[in-house]
Amino acid sequence: MNTLFDSPNVKNIFKKMSSLHTVIAILFISTLYVTICNLLFPEGSFLHVSNYTVSLLGKYLCYALLALAVDLVWGYCGILSLGHGAFFALGGYAMGMYLMRQIGDRGVYGNPELPDFMVFLNWTELPWYWAGSDNVLVMILLVFAGPGLLAFIFGTLAFRSRVSGVYLSIMTQAMTYALLLSFFRNEMGFGGNNGLTDFKEIFGFSLQSPDTKLALFIATAVMLAIGYAISHFIVNSKMGRVVTAIRDAENRVRFAGYKPEHYKVWIFVVSAMLAGVAGALYVPQVGIINPGEFSPLNSIEIVIWVAIGGRGTLYGALIGAIVVSYAKTRFTAIMPEAWLFGLGGLFVLVTLLLPKGLAGLVMDLMDKVESSANKQATPAKIETTAEKK
């Protein structure tokens, strides 16, 4: 008798989860569902998706893009970065600078040029690095150039010196901690410990408007799809295969005539830019960016997302980020003091029992079900053959 898993389409659906079309289709359907339920169904309806939920989902998608960036360097190149929170925060500050300039004279002090915190600190003019920050194109350039340039400089120095393993992880953590201390200082010109906040609008649209929040959610979903497409193309290209070979046997790749440090720098810069885009999309949806985003604990949490979701699968990073972020939202409301212990325990359990993460668990379950279905089908085929004889 035919079973559900005898259908080739159903049998291979989870095996193809890493394919570009499947992930983008899931993103499209989910985004369309949230949009329809937010716009068409009234409040109080079972199907209504509130504006708060839309913003929360948009934040989860930003985290998913950030986890994707980490999986690109850790899962496929073997670079365990504990500093990607720095790239995320730099992208966020680039967007925050633009949003602060859009406030104009609507600030507390009514200064059309200087943000409120600069007026409070008796600044008389904008720092040179704020020049052009009110221009959309400059902001977009900074979102990519800030994290990308830092990743290029750091990666060039580290990888050419052949720093790897735990030493590289410590260096990335030290980098983000140094930025944390720097951005806390008022004289840096980024708002000190309060950061940048009190944003009014983006591209001329009010950030408090439900339509703007929905548009930001859709934009985040689109950028996540683009980021996934770029990552999928990279890991399946010739360069991606070389990067994977570097992860598995770097010395052999070097003896084969390649220069691993060049590939490492390249993949590290691309990953940093993806993290920067995630940070830029995150800021207008949460309404603030402060030095706390540079915290090394944030970078460690990103690695935990990827490990729980499934390292080296791309789609597993998305699953891990969304699942853990949702759990954090729920459990911090119930028992905030115990969340970090729960997260650490979850990471240990996944490391010991599910080394391939949630994505690997689904694949293993599907393989077992398929194997069982094939064993049941084999005797039936033998009996049918015998009856014909």
SERO-4910 file (N, C-alpha, C, O; in steps of 0.05 Angstrom, whole numbers):
BEGIN
 pado doro    nc1    nc2    nc3   cac1   cac2   cac3    cc1    cc2    cc3    oc1    oc2    oc3
  Met    A     17    -24      0      0      0      0     18     25      0     38     26     15
  Asn    A     11     44    -16     26     69    -18     23     85      8      1     86     19
  Thr    A     44     97     17     43    114     41     48    143     32     54    149      9
  Leu    A     45    161     52     49    189     46     77    194     37     82    212     20
  Phe    A     96    179     47    124    184     41    133    171     15    156    174      7
  Asp    A    115    156      1    122    145    -25    122    167    -46    134    163    -67
  Ser    A    109    189    -41    109    211    -60    137    225    -59    146    233    -38
  Pro    A    150    227    -83    176    239    -83    177    267    -73    196    276    -60
  Asn    A    155    282    -79    154    310    -70    153    313    -40    167    329    -28
  Val    A    137    296    -27    134    297      2    159    285     15    168    295     36
  Lys    A    169    264      3    192    250     15    217    268     17    232    266     36
  Asn    A    220    286     -3    244    302     -4    241    331      5    259    347      2
  Ile    A    217    337     16    212    365     22    231    376     43    241    399     40
  Phe    A    238    360     64    256    370     84    285    369     75    302    384     84
  Lys    A    290    350     57    317    349     47    324    373     29    347    380     25
  Lys    A    303    385     18    307    408      1    303    435     15    301    456      3
  Met    A    300    433     42    295    457     58    317    478     54    312    502     57
  Ser    A    341    469     48    363    488     45    363    501     17    378    520     12
  Ser    A    345    492     -1    345    503    -27    334    531    -27    318    539     -9
  Leu    A    342    547    -46    335    575    -46    305    579    -49    293    595    -34
  His    A    293    565    -68    265    569    -73    247    562    -50    227    576    -45
  Thr    A    253    541    -35    237    533    -13    237    554      9    216    561     20
  Val    A    260    563     17    262    583     38    249    609     31    235    621     47
  Ile    A    253    618      7    241    643     -2    211    640     -3    196    659      3
  Ala    A    201    617    -12    172    612    -13    160    613     15    139    625     19
  Ile    A    174    601     35    164    602     62    163    631     73    144    639     86
  Leu    A    185    646     66    185    674     75    163    690     62    150    706     75
  Phe    A    158    685     36    137    700     22    110    694     33     94    712     38
  Ile    A    104    668     38     78    660     48     74    671     76     52    681     83
  Ser    A     94    670     93     92    680    121     88    710    121     71    720    136
  Thr    A    103    724    104    100    753    103     72    761     92     60    780    103
  Leu    A     63    747     72     37    753     61     15    747     82     -4    763     84
  Tyr    A     18    726     97     -2    719    117     -3    741    139    -25    750    146
  Val    A     20    749    149     21    770    170      9    796    159     -6    810    173
  Thr    A     16    803    134      5    828    122    -25    828    120    -38    847    127
  Ile    A    -36    806    110    -65    804    106    -79    804    133    -99    818    136
  Cys    A    -69    789    152    -81    788    179    -79    814    194    -96    820    210
  Asn    A    -59    830    188    -56    856    201    -75    877    189    -86    894    203
  Leu    A    -78    876    162    -94    896    149   -123    890    147   -140    909    149
  Leu    A   -130    865    142   -158    859    136   -175    850    160   -200    855    160
  Phe    A   -163    839    180   -179    829    203   -178    850    226   -157    860    233
  Pro    A   -201    856    237   -203    876    258   -191    866    284   -188    842    289
  Glu    A   -185    885    302   -175    878    328   -196    862    343   -220    868    342
  Gly    A   -188    842    358   -206    825    372   -212    799    356   -221    779    368
  Ser    A   -206    800    330   -210    776    314   -187    756    320   -165    763    326
  Phe    A   -194    730    319   -175    709    324   -151    710    304   -129    703    311
  Leu    A   -157    719    280   -136    719    259   -121    745    258   -101    748    243
  His    A   -129    765    274   -116    791    272    -87    789    283    -82    777    304
  Val    A    -68    802    269    -41    804    278    -36    833    286    -38    851    269
  Ser    A    -30    838    311    -28    865    322     -3    879    311     15    866    302
  Asn    A     -3    906    314     20    921    306     44    915    323     67    915    313
  Tyr    A     40    909    348     62    900    366     75    874    356     99    871    355
  Thr    A     57    856    348     67    830    338     83    834    312    103    821    307
  Val    A     73    852    295     87    857    269    115    867    275    134    858    262
  Ser    A    118    886    294    144    897    301    162    875    313    186    874    308
  Leu    A    150    858    330    165    836    342    175    817    321    198    808    323
  Leu    A    158    810    302    166    791    281    188    804    264    206    790    255
  Gly    A    186    830    259    207    844    244    234    842    258    254    839    245
  Lys    A    233    845    284    258    842    300    269    814    298    293    810    296
  Tyr    A    252    794    299    261    766    296    274    761    269    294    747    267
  Leu    A    263    774    248    275    770    221    302    784    220    320    774    206
  Cys    A    305    806    234    332    819    235    352    800    248    374    797    239
  Tyr    A    343    787    270    360    768    283    367    744    265    389    733    265
  Ala    A    347    736    249    352    713    230    373    721    210    390    704    203
  Leu    A    372    746    200    393    754    181    420    755    194    440    749    181
  Leu    A    421    764    219    446    764    234    457    736    238    481    731    235
  Ala    A    439    718    245    448    690    249    458    678    223    477    662    222
  Leu    A    445    685    201    454    676    174    482    685    169    498    670    158
  Ala    A    488    710    176    515    721    172    536    705    188    558    699    178
  Val    A    529    698    213    548    682    229    551    654    218    573    643    218
  Asp    A    529    642    209    531    614    198    548    614    173    561    594    168
  Leu    A    548    636    159    564    637    134    594    634    140    608    620    126
  Val    A    603    647    162    632    645    168    638    622    187    660    610    185
  Trp    A    620    615    205    626    593    224    619    566    212    635    547    213
  Gly    A    595    564    201    586    538    191    601    529    166    604    505    162
  Tyr    A    609    548    149    621    541    123    651    546    121    664    535    104
  Cys    A    661    564    138    689    571    137    704    563    163    728    564    164
  Gly    A    689    556    183    701    548    208    712    571    225    727    566    244
  Ile    A    704    596    219    712    619    235    692    624    257    670    634    251
  Leu    A    698    617    281    680    622    303    683    651    313    701    657    329
  Ser    A    666    668    302    667    696    309    650    702    333    626    696    333
  Leu    A    662    714    353    647    723    376    646    754    376    643    766    397
  Gly    A    647    766    352    646    795    350    627    805    330    628    828    322
  His    A    609    788    320    590    797    300    570    817    311    557    831    295
  Gly    A    567    818    337    550    838    349    560    866    343    545    885    341
  Ala    A    587    869    339    599    895    332    590    904    304    583    927    301
  Phe    A    590    886    285    582    893    258    552    900    258    543    919    244
  Phe    A    536    885    273    508    890    276    503    918    287    487    933    277
  Ala    A    518    925    308    515    951    321    524    974    303    512    995    303
  Leu    A    546    970    288    555    991    270    535    997    249    530   1021    242
  Gly    A    522    977    238    501    981    218    477    996    231    465   1013    219
  Gly    A    472    989    256    450   1002    271    457   1032    276    439   1049    274
  Tyr    A    481   1038    283    489   1066    288    488   1082    262    481   1106    263
  Ala    A    495   1070    240    493   1084    214    464   1092    209    459   1115    200
  Met    A    446   1074    213    418   1081    210    409   1101    231    393   1119    225
  Gly    A    418   1097    256    410   1116    278    419   1144    272    404   1163    278
  Met    A    443   1148    261    452   1175    254    433   1188    234    427   1211    236
  Tyr    A    425   1172    214    407   1183    194    380   1191    206    369   1212    201
  Leu    A    369   1173    224    343   1179    237    345   1203    255    326   1218    258
  Met    A    368   1206    269    371   1229    286    371   1255    270    360   1275    280
  Arg    A    382   1255    247    383   1279    230    355   1286    219    350   1309    211
  Gln    A    338   1266    218    310   1271    208    293   1284    228    271   1294    222
  Ile    A    302   1285    253    286   1298    275    284   1328    270    264   1340    275
  Gly    A    307   1340    262    308   1368    257    302   1385    282    313   1379    303
  Asp    A    285   1405    278    279   1423    301    257   1412    319    246   1427    336
  Arg    A    249   1387    315    228   1375    332    239   1363    358    224   1351    373
  Gly    A    265   1366    362    277   1356    386    271   1373    410    257   1394    408
  Val    A    280   1365    433    274   1379    458    286   1407    457    273   1426    467
  Tyr    A    310   1411    445    323   1437    445    317   1453    419    324   1476    417
  Gly    A    303   1440    400    295   1454    376    318   1462    357    314   1480    341
  Asn    A    341   1449    360    363   1456    342    359   1440    316    357   1415    316
  Pro    A    358   1454    293    353   1440    267    376   1423    257    373   1406    239
  Glu    A    401   1428    268    424   1414    258    435   1394    277    442   1372    269
  Leu    A    437   1401    303    449   1384    323    429   1367    337    408   1377    345
  Pro    A    434   1341    341    417   1324    357    416   1334    386    434   1349    394
  Asp    A    396   1326    401    392   1337    428    416   1331    446    424   1348    462
  Phe    A    428   1307    444    450   1301    462    474   1318    457    490   1324    475
  Met    A    478   1327    432    501   1344    426    496   1372    437    514   1385    448
  Val    A    471   1382    436    464   1408    447    468   1407    478    479   1426    490
  Phe    A    460   1385    490    462   1382    519    492   1382    527    498   1392    549
  Leu    A    509   1371    511    538   1369    517    553   1394    507    578   1394    508
  Asn    A    538   1414    498    550   1439    489    567   1437    464    587   1451    461
  Trp    A    560   1418    446    573   1417    420    563   1440    404    540   1448    405
  Thr    A    581   1452    388    573   1475    371    569   1467    342    556   1482    327
  Glu    A    580   1445    334    577   1436    306    579   1406    304    589   1392    322
  Leu    A    569   1395    282    569   1367    278    598   1357    274    614   1371    261
  Pro    A    605   1334    285    632   1322    280    635   1316    250    615   1313    236
  Trp    A    659   1315    240    663   1310    212    652   1284    202    643   1281    179
  Tyr    A    652   1263    220    641   1237    212    611   1236    211    600   1216    203
  Trp    A    598   1257    219    569   1260    216    561   1273    190    538   1275    184
  Ala    A    581   1283    175    575   1297    151    561   1280    131    569   1257    125
  Gly    A    539   1290    120    523   1275    100    506   1253    112    493   1238     97
  Ser    A    504   1252    139    489   1230    151    459   1234    147    443   1215    153
  Asp    A    450   1257    138    422   1261    133    414   1253    104    391   1256     96
  Asn    A    433   1243     89    428   1234     62    424   1204     61    440   1189     73
  Val    A    404   1195     47    397   1167     46    420   1150     34    427   1129     44
  Leu    A    432   1160     13    453   1145     -1    478   1143     17    491   1122     18
  Val    A    484   1164     32    507   1163     50    501   1143     72    519   1128     80
  Met    A    476   1143     82    469   1124    103    472   1095     93    484   1078    107
  Ile    A    462   1089     69    465   1062     58    494   1055     55    502   1032     60
  Leu    A    510   1074     45    539   1069     42    552   1062     69    568   1044     70
  Leu    A    544   1077     90    556   1072    116    548   1045    128    563   1032    141
  Val    A    523   1037    122    513   1011    132    531    989    122    536    969    136
  Phe    A    539    991     96    556    970     85    586    975     91    601    957     97
  Ala    A    594   1001     88    623   1007     90    634   1005    118    656    996    122
  Gly    A    618   1013    138    627   1012    166    634    984    175    658    979    181
  Pro    A    615    965    175    622    937    182    642    924    163    659    910    171
  Gly    A    638    930    137    656    917    117    685    926    120    703    909    118
  Leu    A    689    952    125    717    962    128    730    951    154    753    943    153
  Leu    A    714    950    175    725    939    200    732    910    197    753    901    206
  Ala    A    714    895    183    720    866    179    744    862    161    759    843    165
  Phe    A    747    879    141    770    877    123    796    882    138    815    867    134
  Ile    A    797    903    154    822    909    168    828    887    189    851    878    190
  Phe    A    808    880    204    812    859    225    819    833    211    839    820    220
  Gly    A    804    825    191    809    800    178    836    798    164    850    778    165
  Thr    A    844    820    151    871    820    138    893    816    158    911    801    153
  Leu    A    891    830    181    912    828    201    912    800    214    934    789    219
  Ala    A    888    790    220    887    764    234    893    741    216    908    723    224
  Phe    A    881    740    193    884    716    176    911    715    162    921    693    158
  Arg    A    923    737    156    950    737    145    970    728    166    991    717    159
  Ser    A    964    732    191    981    723    213    974    694    220    986    683    238
  Arg    A    955    682    206    946    655    210    936    650    238    940    629    250
  Val    A    922    670    249    909    666    275    883    651    270    868    658    252
  Ser    A    878    630    286    854    614    282    845    602    308    858    606    329
  Gly    A    824    588    307    814    573    331    806    592    353    794    613    349
  Val    A    811    583    378    802    598    401    816    625    403    804    644    414
  Tyr    A    840    628    392    854    654    393    839    674    376    837    697    384
  Leu    A    829    666    353    814    684    336    788    692    349    780    715    348
  Ser    A    775    673    362    750    679    376    754    699    398    738    718    401
  Ile    A    776    696    413    782    716    434    787    743    423    779    763    434
  Met    A    801    744    400    807    770    387    782    784    378    779    808    381
  Thr    A    763    769    366    738    781    358    722    791    382    709    812    380
  Gln    A    723    776    403    709    785    428    722    810    439    708    828    448
  Ala    A    748    811    438    763    835    448    756    859    430    754    882    440
  Met    A    753    855    405    746    877    386    719    889    393    717    914    395
  Thr    A    699    872    397    673    883    403    672    896    431    657    915    435
  Tyr    A    688    885    450    688    898    476    702    925    475    694    943    490
  Ala    A    723    927    459    736    953    456    717    974    444    717    997    453
  Leu    A    701    966    425    681    984    413    660    991    434    650   1014    434
  Leu    A    652    972    450    633    977    471    643   1000    490    628   1018    495
  Leu    A    667    998    498    679   1018    516    681   1045    502    677   1066    514
  Ser    A    688   1044    477    691   1069    461    665   1084    458    663   1108    462
  Phe    A    644   1069    450    618   1082    445    604   1091    471    585   1107    469
  Phe    A    613   1082    493    602   1091    518    611   1119    525    599   1133    541
  Arg    A    633   1128    513    644   1154    519    629   1176    505    623   1174    481
  Asn    A    621   1197    519    606   1219    508    621   1234    486    609   1243    466
  Glu    A    648   1236    489    663   1251    469    665   1237    442    675   1249    423
  Met    A    656   1212    440    655   1198    414    634   1210    396    637   1208    371
  Gly    A    614   1223    407    594   1236    390    572   1217    381    560   1222    360
  Phe    A    567   1196    397    545   1177    390    525   1173    412    512   1153    414
  Gly    A    523   1193    429    502   1192    450    511   1179    476    494   1176    494
  Gly    A    536   1170    478    545   1158    503    529   1134    511    521   1118    493
  Asn    A    524   1130    537    510   1106    546    481   1106    538    468   1084    538
  Asn    A    469   1129    532    441   1130    524    438   1123    495    416   1114    487
  Gly    A    458   1126    479    457   1119    451    440   1139    435    438   1163    442
  Leu    A    428   1130    413    412   1146    396    383   1136    398    378   1112    395
  Thr    A    364   1155    402    336   1147    406    318   1170    400    327   1191    389
  Asp    A    292   1167    406    272   1188    401    269   1194    372    265   1217    364
  Phe    A    271   1173    355    268   1177    326    239   1184    319    220   1176    333
  Lys    A    236   1201    298    210   1210    290    199   1197    265    176   1189    263
  Glu    A    216   1196    245    207   1186    219    230   1174    203    254   1177    210
  Ile    A    223   1159    182    242   1147    164    232   1151    136    210   1143    129
  Phe    A    249   1163    119    242   1169     91    216   1185     89    201   1183     70
  Gly    A    211   1202    109    188   1219    109    163   1207    121    142   1220    122
  Phe    A    164   1182    130    141   1168    142    145   1165    172    166   1159    181
  Ser    A    123   1170    187    124   1169    216    130   1140    225    118   1121    216
  Leu    A    149   1137    244    156   1111    254    134   1100    273    134   1076    279
  Gln    A    116   1117    282     94   1109    299     70   1098    283     51   1087    295
  Ser    A     70   1103    257     48   1094    241     48   1064    237     68   1052    232
  Pro    A     24   1051    240     23   1022    236     31   1014    207     43    993    203
  Asp    A     25   1031    188     33   1025    160     63   1025    157     74   1008    143
  Thr    A     77   1043    171    106   1044    170    118   1019    183    137   1007    173
  Lys    A    107   1011    205    116    986    219    113    962    201    130    945    200
  Leu    A     90    960    188     85    938    170    105    939    146    115    918    137
  Ala    A    110    963    136    128    966    113    157    958    121    171    945    106
  Leu    A    165    965    146    191    957    155    193    926    158    214    914    152
  Phe    A    171    914    168    171    885    170    174    872    142    190    853    139
  Ile    A    159    882    123    161    871     96    189    875     84    201    858     72
  Ala    A    201    899     89    228    905     79    248    886     92    267    878     78
  Thr    A    244    880    117    263    862    130    261    834    119    281    821    115
  Ala    A    236    825    113    232    799    101    245    798     73    257    777     66
  Val    A    243    819     58    255    820     31    285    819     33    298    805     18
  Met    A    297    835     52    326    835     55    336    808     65    358    799     58
  Leu    A    320    795     82    328    768     91    328    748     67    346    732     65
  Ala    A    308    751     50    308    734     26    332    739      8    344    720     -3
  Ile    A    338    765      4    362    772    -12    387    762      1    405    751    -13
  Gly    A    390    766     27    413    756     42    416    726     40    438    716     36
  Tyr    A    393    712     42    394    683     39    403    675     11    418    656      7
  Ala    A    392    689     -9    399    683    -37    429    687    -42    442    671    -55
  Ile    A    440    709    -31    469    714    -34    485    692    -20    504    682    -31
  Ser    A    477    685      4    492    664     19    490    637      5    509    622      3
  His    A    466    631     -5    462    605    -20    479    604    -45    491    584    -51
  Phe    A    481    627    -59    498    628    -83    527    624    -75    542    610    -89
  Ile    A    536    637    -54    564    636    -46    572    607    -38    592    597    -48
  Val    A    556    594    -22    564    568    -12    562    547    -34    575    525    -32
  Asn    A    547    552    -55    545    533    -77    563    540   -101    563    526   -121
  Ser    A    578    562    -98    596    570   -120    623    556   -116    628    542    -96
  Lys    A    641    561   -135    668    549   -133    682    561   -109    696    547    -95
  Met    A    679    587   -105    691    600    -82    681    588    -56    696    584    -37
  Gly    A    655    583    -55    643    571    -31    654    543    -26    658    536     -2
  Arg    A    659    528    -46    670    501    -42    699    503    -32    708    486    -16
  Val    A    714    523    -41    741    527    -31    740    535     -2    756    526     15
  Val    A    721    553      5    717    561     33    711    537     51    722    535     73
  Thr    A    693    520     42    686    496     57    711    478     60    715    466     81
  Ala    A    727    476     39    751    460     40    771    472     61    785    457     74
  Ile    A    772    498     62    789    511     82    780    504    110    796    499    128
  Arg    A    754    503    114    743    495    141    752    466    148    759    461    171
  Asp    A    752    448    129    757    420    134    787    413    134    796    397    150
  Ala    A    802    426    117    831    420    115    846    444    103    852    444     79
  Glu    A    852    463    119    864    488    109    892    483     98    898    495     77
  Asn    A    908    467    111    935    462    101    935    449     73    951    456     56
  Arg    A    916    431     68    915    418     42    907    438     21    917    437     -2
  Val    A    889    456     28    881    477      8    905    495      2    909    503    -21
  Arg    A    921    501     22    944    518     18    964    503      0    977    516    -18
  Phe    A    968    478      5    987    462    -11    977    459    -40    993    454    -58
  Ala    A    951    461    -44    940    459    -71    944    484    -87    937    485   -111
  Gly    A    954    505    -75    960    529    -90    942    553    -84    946    575    -94
  Tyr    A    923    549    -67    905    571    -59    916    586    -36    934    577    -21
  Lys    A    906    610    -32    913    627     -9    889    629      9    872    647      5
  Pro    A    887    613     30    864    613     47    857    639     60    834    646     64
  Glu    A    878    655     66    873    681     79    856    700     62    840    715     72
  His    A    860    698     35    844    715     17    814    707     18    797    724     19
  Tyr    A    809    682     18    782    672     19    769    678     46    745    684     48
  Lys    A    785    676     67    774    681     94    766    711     97    745    717    107
  Val    A    784    728     87    778    757     88    753    763     72    736    778     81
  Trp    A    751    751     49    728    756     31    702    748     44    683    763     45
  Ile    A    701    723     55    676    714     67    670    729     93    646    732    100
  Phe    A    691    737    107    687    752    132    675    780    126    658    789    141
  Val    A    683    792    105    673    819     98    644    817     89    627    833     97
  Val    A    637    797     73    610    793     64    592    788     88    570    799     89
  Ser    A    601    771    106    585    765    130    581    790    147    559    795    157
  Ala    A    601    807    150    599    831    166    579    851    153    564    864    168
  Met    A    579    852    127    559    870    113    531    860    118    513    877    122
  Leu    A    527    834    117    500    823    123    491    830    151    468    838    156
  Ala    A    510    828    170    504    835    197    498    865    200    480    873    215
  Gly    A    512    882    185    507    910    185    479    917    175    466    935    186
  Val    A    470    904    154    443    908    143    422    900    164    402    913    167
  Ala    A    428    878    178    409    869    199    407    890    220    384    896    230
  Gly    A    429    902    228    428    923    248    414    948    239    399    960    255
  Ala    A    417    955    214    404    979    203    374    975    202    359    994    207
  Leu    A    364    951    196    336    945    196    324    943    224    301    947    229
  Tyr    A    341    935    243    333    931    270    326    957    284    306    959    299
  Val    A    342    978    280    340   1003    295    313   1017    292    301   1024    312
  Pro    A    303   1022    267    277   1035    266    254   1020    277    233   1031    283
  Gln    A    257    993    280    235    977    290    235    975    320    214    971    332
  Val    A    258    979    333    259    979    362    261   1008    374    255   1012    397
  Gly    A    269   1027    357    269   1055    365    293   1064    381    292   1086    392
  Ile    A    314   1048    382    338   1057    397    362   1040    389    359   1017    380
  Ile    A    386   1052    391    411   1038    388    430   1050    409    435   1074    409
  Asn    A    442   1033    425    460   1042    446    484   1023    447    484   1002    435
  Pro    A    505   1030    462    529   1014    464    524    986    474    541    968    469
  Gly    A    502    981    487    496    954    497    495    933    475    499    910    480
  Glu    A    490    942    450    489    924    427    517    912    421    519    892    408
  Phe    A    538    926    430    565    916    426    573    895    446    594    883    444
  Ser    A    556    890    466    563    871    487    572    844    477    558    832    459
  Pro    A    594    833    486    603    807    478    582    785    483    582    765    469
  Leu    A    566    789    503    545    769    509    525    766    486    516    744    480
  Asn    A    520    789    472    502    788    449    514    771    426    500    755    414
  Ser    A    540    774    422    554    758    401    554    728    408    551    711    390
  Ile    A    557    722    434    556    694    442    528    683    438    526    660    429
  Glu    A    508    699    443    481    689    440    475    683    410    460    665    404
  Ile    A    487    699    392    483    694    364    494    667    356    481    652    341
  Val    A    517    660    367    529    634    361    512    612    372    509    591    359
  Ile    A    499    616    395    481    596    406    457    592    387    448    569    384
  Trp    A    446    614    376    424    611    356    432    592    334    417    574    327
  Val    A    456    597    323    465    581    300    469    551    308    461    533    293
  Ala    A    481    547    332    486    520    341    459    505    346    457    481    339
  Ile    A    440    518    357    414    505    363    399    500    337    387    479    334
  Gly    A    400    519    318    386    515    293    399    495    275    385    479    262
  Gly    A    425    494    275    439    475    257    461    489    242    456    503    222
  Arg    A    486    486    251    508    499    238    514    487    211    512    463    207
  Gly    A    520    505    192    527    496    165    504    488    148    507    472    129
  Thr    A    480    499    153    456    492    137    443    517    126    425    515    109
  Leu    A    450    541    134    438    566    127    409    568    139    404    586    155
  Tyr    A    392    551    130    364    552    140    362    546    169    344    555    183
  Gly    A    381    529    179    381    523    207    387    548    224    376    550    246
  Ala    A    404    566    214    409    591    228    384    608    231    380    620    252
  Leu    A    368    608    211    343    623    211    324    611    232    312    626    248
  Ile    A    322    585    232    305    571    251    314    576    280    298    583    297
  Gly    A    340    573    285    350    577    311    346    605    322    338    609    345
  Ala    A    351    625    305    347    653    314    318    659    321    313    672    341
  Ile    A    300    650    304    271    656    309    261    641    333    247    652    350
  Val    A    268    615    335    258    598    358    269    608    384    254    611    404
  Val    A    295    614    386    307    622    411    297    650    418    292    656    442
  Ser    A    295    668    399    285    695    404    256    695    414    249    710    433
  Tyr    A    240    678    403    212    675    412    212    664    441    197    674    458
  Ala    A    229    644    446    230    633    473    240    654    493    230    655    516
  Lys    A    258    671    485    268    692    502    246    712    509    244    721    532
  Thr    A    230    719    489    208    738    493    188    726    513    179    741    531
  Arg    A    183    701    511    163    688    529    174    685    557    162    692    577
  Phe    A    198    673    559    209    665    585    219    689    602    219    688    626
  Thr    A    229    710    588    238    733    603    215    748    616    218    762    636
  Ala    A    191    744    605    167    756    618    158    740    642    146    750    661
  Ile    A    164    714    641    155    696    663    176    695    685    170    698    709
  Met    A    201    689    678    223    687    697    249    699    685    266    684    677
  Pro    A    251    725    685    274    739    672    301    731    684    321    729    669
  Glu    A    302    726    710    328    719    722    339    692    713    363    687    713
  Ala    A    321    674    706    329    647    699    334    643    670    342    621    662
  Trp    A    329    663    653    331    659    624    359    652    615    362    633    600
  Leu    A    379    666    625    406    660    617    415    632    625    429    618    610
  Phe    A    406    622    648    412    595    656    398    575    637    409    555    630
  Gly    A    373    582    630    358    565    612    371    564    584    373    543    572
  Leu    A    380    587    575    394    588    549    419    572    549    425    557    530
  Gly    A    435    575    571    460    560    573    455    530    574    469    514    561
  Gly    A    434    522    589    427    494    591    418    483    564    424    460    557
  Leu    A    402    499    550    393    490    523    416    486    504    417    467    489
  Phe    A    436    504    506    460    502    488    475    477    495    485    463    476
  Val    A    479    471    520    493    446    528    479    421    519    491    403    509
  Leu    A    452    421    522    436    398    514    438    393    484    441    371    474
  Val    A    436    415    469    437    413    440    465    404    431    467    387    413
  Thr    A    485    414    444    513    406    437    518    376    442    531    363    426
  Leu    A    506    366    464    511    338    471    492    319    456    501    298    447
  Leu    A    467    326    454    447    308    443    440    313    414    433    295    399
  Leu    A    443    338    405    436    345    377    458    361    365    456    385    360
  Pro    A    481    348    359    504    363    347    497    376    321    511    395    313
  Lys    A    477    366    307    469    379    281    447    399    285    437    410    265
  Gly    A    438    404    309    418    424    315    390    414    307    385    391    301
  Leu    A    371    433    308    343    426    302    340    418    273    324    400    267
  Ala    A    355    430    255    353    422    227    362    393    223    350    378    208
  Gly    A    384    385    237    393    358    236    373    338    248    370    316    238
  Leu    A    359    347    269    339    330    282    317    324    262    308    301    260
  Val    A    307    344    248    285    340    229    294    321    207    279    304    199
  Met    A    319    325    197    329    308    176    331    279    185    325    261    170
  Asp    A    341    275    209    344    248    220    317    234    223    314    210    217
  Leu    A    297    249    233    270    238    236    258    230    209    246    209    206
  Met    A    262    247    189    252    241    163    266    217    150    253    201    137
  Asp    A    292    214    155    306    191    145    296    165    158    294    145    144
  Lys    A    291    166    184    281    143    198    253    135    188    247    111    183
  Val    A    236    154    184    209    149    174    210    138    146    196    119    139
  Glu    A    227    150    129    230    140    102    241    112    101    232     95     85
  Ser    A    261    106    118    273     80    119    252     59    128    251     37    117
  Ser    A    236     66    148    214     48    157    194     43    135    185     21    131
  Ala    A    187     64    120    168     61     99    178     44     76    164     28     65
  Asn    A    204     46     71    217     30     50    218      0     58    214    -17     41
  Lys    A    223     -5     84    224    -33     93    196    -46     92    194    -70     85
  Gln    A    175    -31     97    148    -41     95    140    -46     66    124    -64     60
  Ala    A    151    -29     48    143    -32     20    157    -55      7    147    -66    -12
  Thr    A    182    -62     16    197    -83      3    183   -111      4    182   -124    -17
  Pro    A    173   -120     27    159   -146     28    134   -146     10    128   -167     -2
  Ala    A    121   -124      9     97   -123     -8    104   -127    -37     90   -140    -52
  Lys    A    126   -115    -46    135   -118    -74    143   -147    -79    138   -157   -101
  Ile    A    156   -160    -59    164   -188    -63    140   -206    -66    139   -225    -82
  Glu    A    119   -201    -49     94   -217    -50     81   -214    -77     71   -233    -89
  Thr    A     80   -190    -87     67   -184   -113     82   -199   -135     69   -210   -153
  Thr    A    108   -199   -134    124   -213   -154    119   -243   -153    117   -256   -174
  Ala    A    117   -254   -129    113   -283   -126     85   -291   -136     82   -312   -149
  Glu    A     65   -274   -132     38   -280   -142     37   -281   -172     23   -297   -184
  Lys    A     52   -262   -185     53   -262   -214     66   -288   -225     57   -298   -245
  Lys    A     86   -298   -211     99   -322   -220     80   -346   -217     87   -369   -224
***
